[in-house]
Every structure is written in structure tokens, then in C-alpha cells.
């Protein structure tokens, strides 16, 4: 299937074109692969992940031969400046197997349907031949972009990953793919591998397809601009502006991250404070679903007492130091001390009903007091 963009793009996906039916890959500017068996051929659409299928020996040999041929076409595409985008999924477990019917001691050969493209990337191919783990299954949507100037940043911001790349892929300093994004614990979920004049982009599998198409179009346009030997002055000026913008973005990103690191270090000292930990503990207990309304009001009252004791000067000290209104303070104190509500003090007879809006008002006021208390300590720590 060719997109509406000026580029010829082949989309290999379960519901679209399939590798075994596709024209020669050299006909395209880019190939987008949703890396799963159903992208190879419709025959494998019903093959569950992690399961194997037994094929006749000749059929499996023909499949192996066809996949090797397609990989050769892919190498030619990349060397000539084309792009392969792989929507990455775990490689393990989806195989077709075959064995000789007349063998006395049958052996099983495997045809992996989801790694046919790997030999096009030397680093990955060498690791695969050495039987090293390359890609592992993992799922999530917390993606941290390493290269904010990259054309695929918009796609990475919308995507969920279904696999991560193993650290061994990046261990060789002389043949190290460019990391584009990681998850929260540092696993690489997106990278770029240059091959000849082209490149392979390994990206999270599940993201907005329209955004992916737009990002790919931008990348092809940019690469075409840099690769052309003869340029008009306006083209040179625009490429120069792009380079300056990308460098500015990298510099600004580093400044922001350095600032965040400085803030987090300073903030950590505040949250190590004993009174802060006690206040937050009471606030957390007050907001638990298992905590009764009366206990919540008591917790909120006590945390305010801790803050008043820390600041000194009683109610006036808290109001003046933190800039809290008396109305906010009373929203916590009044219901906790009202003997008719039977919270901290009791009266004779039937207590009044404790309304939910009273508790919610006290909680909102307490959160405001705690936030301003933390802000006060943070500002004072500088």
C-alpha cells in the first residue's frame, strides 16, 4: 500500500500488505514493518504469539529462501538511502518448524518469521548469530525521548512499547545505534541504526499511525535535503536554520534537565525532614478509602498542629508565615473541634450528622496548608 505522500512507502502489517506478496523492496523509499508473523503472509494471521506451526520440509525451505531474498532487497534499499521502520515486538517464540518425515532421528529446523530483517543491521546480525538476546518483551507507555529534535519525536510521544532492546546491542562503542527513547528504568525502546546511506528505525509498536506517517514523511524530506549534492540557496538556508534549531533544542533540553536535577536534590532534603514525613503520613492516612470520616478529620487536625508547632506562634504564626487565610485554617479546625459532630470532643445526646462536603472541604484546606508548608521549607533551604 502506498501512502498519499510524495514518497513511495510500503506498509507491511497484518491488515494491509504482506511481505510475500509485496513487489521488490527496491521500488520504495521506505518500508514500515509491524513486526509480527501476520505481516509476512495471511497464512500466519491465526498463529498465536509464542506458538509454533509445523510445515512440510519443502514449504519451509521455500519460505526460508524467500525471506533471505527479501532481506537482500532490503539491504539494497538501505544502502541506496532508503528507510526501514520496524514497529518493534519481541522476537522470541513465533516460529515455523519442519522435519524430515523419513529421518530415523528427526531434527527440527526453525524459520523465525519475525527476524528476517535483522541481517540488514550488522550489529544485530552478529549478536543473533552468537545466540545473544537482542529484543525482549516488555510493555508500557512511559517513554522518555532522548533526541527531542528527531523527526519521530511526535510519534514517540503517542506510543506504547511492546519490546525493549537489550543493553548488549549498545555495548560496542564503534558500532552503537543512536538511542532515541528509553522507558522510565532506562531500557531502550527506540533507536536508529545507520546502514549505508539509509537507516533502520526501531520504534515502539503501538502508536498513532497518522503521526507515524507524518514523522516518516518529515524524515524522508530532511534526509533528501541533506543528501543532495546540488542545492539552491534557499534550500541551504533552510537546512542551516534546521541545524541551528536542533542544536538550540538540545542545549535548552540540557539546561532544563540540569535545572530539574538541582531542584530534585534540594527537594529531597525537604522530604527527609521529620516533620514533613509526619505531616505527609497523616495526610496519606486521612485520604485512604478505609479511613473513617471522623478519623480523617482527626488526622488533618493533627497535621496542622505539627505545622503550627514547627513554625511557632500558634494560629497567627501559621497564617502569617504561610500566607494561609483564616477561613482555610478554620475549615480544618472547626469540624474537628465541634463537639456536636463527635470527632475530637463529645456532647450528650445524639451527635449531628457529619456531611461529606465538610470532610472534603477540610481535606482540600489541609492539602493547601501542607503544600504551602513544603514550599516554605523548600524556599528556606536555598
N, C-alpha and C positions, 0 to 999 in steps of 0.2 A: 504494500500500500504506500503510495506517495503522498506526502502532505501537500497542503496548499501553498507552502512557502516556495521561494525560488530554488530551493535545494532539493535534490533527489534523496529522500530518506526512506529506508526500508524498515518498517516496524515489524519485528518478529515477536508475536505474542499469541497466547492461546486462542484468543477470539479473532485474530487477524491473520496475517501472512505466516507461513510456516517455512522453516529453513529448507526442507527437502523439496518444496515446490517453488522456491524463490528463484528469480533469474540470477545470473552471475553477479557476485557481490561487487565486482569492479564497476558495475553500472551506476553505483550510488555514491553520493558524497558522504553519507553516514548510514550506519546501521544501528538501530536501537533494539536490544535484545532483553526480553523479560525471561530471565534465565531459569527455565523450568522445562521439563520434558515435553509438555504440550506445545511449546514453541518450536520444537523440532518437526513434529508431524502430528496430524489429527489422531493417528492411531494410539498415541500415548496420552490422550486427553483424560482418559478414565484411570490412568495409573496413579494410585495414591502415593503421596510422598513417603519415601522410606521403603517402598515395596519393589520387588523385582519381577521381571517378566521373562519367561523362557521363550526364546525364538529358535527356529531352525538354524543350523550352522551356516548355511549359505546366506540366509536373510541377514543374520548378524554380521557376517563378513562384508556383505554389500553395504550395510549401514555404517560399519567402521570406515570403509573406503570412501563413502560419500562424505562423512564428517571430516576426514582428513583433506579431501578435495576442497570442501568449503572453508576449512581453516587456511589452506593455501591461498584461496581467493581473498580471504580476509587480510592476510599478510600483504598481498599486493595492494589492497585498498589502503592500508595504513601507511605503507612505505611511500605511496604516492600522495599522501596528505589527507586521507580520509579519517573519519572518526568512528569509533565503536563505543556505544554507550551500553553498559551492562547494568540492568536493574537487578542488583545482586541478591542471590538467595544461596542458602547453604548447598554445597556440592554433594555432601555425603548422602548415600542411601538410595539414590534413584538410579538403578542400573537395568540394563537388559542382559541376560545371561544366555549362553548356549553351550552345548557339549556334544561330543560325537556319540551317535546312537550305538555304534558298534565297539566303542572303547571298552576294554576289559576293566580298566581303572579310569573311569571318566573324570576329566578335569573340567573346571568351569572357567571360561574366559569372560571378562566383563567389558561391556561397552557403556561407558558413562555418558549419559545424554546431556549432562549439564556442564561439561568442561571442554567441549570441542574447541572453544575459542582460546583456551589458555596457552597453547603452544605459540600463539602470536605474541605473547609477552614473555621474553626470555627469562626474567627473574622468576615468574610464577611457574614457567615450564620446568626450570631446573629444580625448583622445590618439589614439584609434583613428581618428577622422575625419582627424586630422592625419598619419596613417600613421606614428605613432610606435610603437616596440616597447614592449609592455606586459608581456608574460609570456614568459619564456624557459625552455627545457627544462634541467633540472638534477636530479640525483638524489643522495640521501644520507639519513643518519639522525641526524646530529649537530645537534640542534635546541636552541637556547638561548632559553628563554622570557623575554620582556621584561616581561610582565604576569603575575606569579605568582598574583595574586588572581582572574584571569579564570576564568569557568566552564569554558573549554575547555583549561585547563592540563593536566588529566589526559589528554586526547586528544593534545595536542601532545607529551606525554612518551612516547607509544607509537608515534608516526607516523614514516613516511618521506616525504620530499617528492619530487615529480616535476616541480616547476617552481619558479622564483623570480620575484618581481616586480621590474621594472626600477626603478632609482633615480628616474627621471623621474616615476613615479607619486607620489612623495612630495616633489617639488620645490616645490610651491606651498604656502606657509605658511598660506594662507587656505582651502585645500581639501585637507588632508593626512589620509589614513587613519591610524587608530591601529595602530601596529605591535605585533603580539602575539608574534612569534618571528622569529629570524634563524638562519641557519646559521653555521658557525664563521668564515667570512670576511666576515660582515656582510650577506649578501644576505637580503632579507625573504622569508620563506616562509609567513607568516601575518599577516593584518591584518583590521581591522574598518572598514567604511565605513558611516556612518550615512546613511540615506535616509528622509526624513520621520520618522515615529515608529518606523520599523523599522530594520533593518541588514542588510548583506551581510557574511558572514564568509568570507574566502578562506583555506582551510586546506590543509595537506599532504594529498595524495591517499590515501596508503596508511597506514591506522591501524586500530585495533581498532574495529569497528563498534558493539559494545555500549557501549564507552566514549564513542564519539561520540554515541550516542543518549542516554546518561545526561547528558552535558555539555549537550546541546541542551535537554533537559528542565529542567535546573537554570537555564539562561539564560532560558528562557521564563517559568519561575516567578518569577525575580528581576525580570525586566522587567515582568511583570504587576503585581508588588507595587509597583514604583516608579511605574507609570503610573496606577494607580487614584487617583481624586480623593478618595474617602471610605475611610478606613481605621479599623479598630478599634485600641484602644490596644496590644494585644498585637502586632499587625502592625507598628505604628510602632516598637515596642521592638525587634523582631527585625531590622527593616531598619536601625535605628540600630546595633545590635550588628554587623551585617554590614559596615557602613561603617567602624566602628572596627577590626574585624578586618582589613579590606582595607588600611586605612592603616597598621596595625601591620606587616602583611606587607611593604608597600612600604618602610617605614622599616628594618625588620630586614634586608631584602634589600640595601638601600643600605649598611648598616653592614658586612654580610658582604663585599660586593664591594669596599668601601674597604679592609677588612682584607686581603683577598686581594691587592689591588694593592700594599699595603705589604709583604706577605710576598714577593711575586714580585720586587719591586725589590731587597729585601735578599738574597734568594736568588740573584739574577742576579750580584751582586758575588762571592758564594762560588764560583759556577761559572766565573767569569772567572779564578780563582786558577790559576796554572800547575801547581801540584802536583795540584790536583783534576782538571784536564784530563788530566794524565799518568796518574793513577790510573784514571780512567774509560776512557781509551783502552785501557789494558791489560786492564781488566775486559771491555770490549766484544770485544777480540780473543780473549780466553780463552773466550768463550761462543759464538763463531762455529762453525757446523757444519763448516767447512773446517779448523778448527784441531785439530791432533792433541792427544791427551790429555797427552803429555809437555810440549808447548809451552804448553798451558793451565796446567799446574802451575807452569811457569817464570814465566808472566805473573802468576799470582796471587802467587807468592813475591816477585816484583819490586815489585808494587804495595804489598805490606806493607812492604817495605824503604823505599819512598818515604815512606810514612806515618810509619814509625819515625824516619826522618831528619828529617822536619818537626817531630815532637813532641819529639825528643831523649830520651835516657835508655834507648835500646835497647828490649828486650822489656818490661822493667819500666815504662818510660815509657809505652809504648803501652797496657799493661794498666791502669795506674793512671789515666792521663788519660782514656781512652775507656771504662773500666769493662768491658773485654773479658775474658772468662775465659781462663786459660792453655790450657784444652782447645780453645777456639775458635782461638787463635793456632797451637797445635800442629797442628791439622787442616790448616792451610795449609803450615806449615814442614816437618813430618815427612816427608810423601811427596816433597816437592821435594828434600830433602836425603838421602833414603835411597839409599845407593849401590847397594843391591840392586835398586832399581827403575829405575836407569839414567836418571835425569831430569837433575839438575844434576851429579851425581857418579857415576862408574862403578866397577865392580869387575870382577875377572876372572871368566871363565866365563859361563854363561847367566843373564841378569837375570831376576828374578821377574816374574810377570805383574802388570800394573797394572790393578786391578779398577775397574770403572765406579763402584762405590759410593765408592771412595776419591776419585776425581775429583769426584763430585757433592758429597761431604762438604766437600772443600776449597773448592769453588765457593760453597756455602752459607755457610761460615765467612767467606770473603773478602767476600761481599756484606754480611754483618753488620758486618764491620770497616769497609768503605767507608761504609756508611750512618751508623755512629756517628761516623766521621771528619767527614763532611759536617755532621752535626748539631752536632758540637763547633765547627766553624768558623762555622756559622750562629749559634749561641748567642753565640759570642765577638764576632761582628760587630755585635751590638746595643749 
